[in-house]
Amino acid sequence: MYMYYEEIDAYAIIDNDILIGVVYIENCKNIEKNTVLISYFIGNKFQRRGYAIQALERIEQLLIENSQIQKVGFEINPKNIPSIKTATRFGAKFCKSGEQLDYYEKVII
C-alpha cells in the first residue's frame, strides 16, 4: 500500500544534551481525518529506559493542546515486539493487520 503524506513533523528526544531518538508525526491523506500516524526511534544505548513512552505522552499533550487531532495511529511490523509493547503501553489498541504492517490506534480526546 502506498501512503501519501501531506506533512511530516520530526521531534528530537534529547536528554542531558544527548540525542536519544526521534518521534515523527505524519499527516496522511489515506487515513481517517483528525488522525495522525506516529513513528518513533530510540538509539540502541537508550532503549528500555522509558524514553519512548515519555516522548509519546508529550506528543499526545501537544496534540491535545494545539490541534484538532483525535486519534494517533501506529503502523508496526508484527515482528517488532518492542515497538508493539511501547505502543500498547502508551494505550494504543490493535486494529487490523496489513500486508506488512499491523495498525494500532489510540483515541486521545
Buried (B, 14 or more C-beta within 10 A) or exposed (E): EEEEEEEEEEBEBEEEEEEBBBBBBBBBEEBEEEBBBBBBEBEEEBBEEEBBBEBBEEBBEBBEEEEEBBBBBBBBEEEEEEBBEBBBEBBBEBEEEEEEBBBBBBEBE
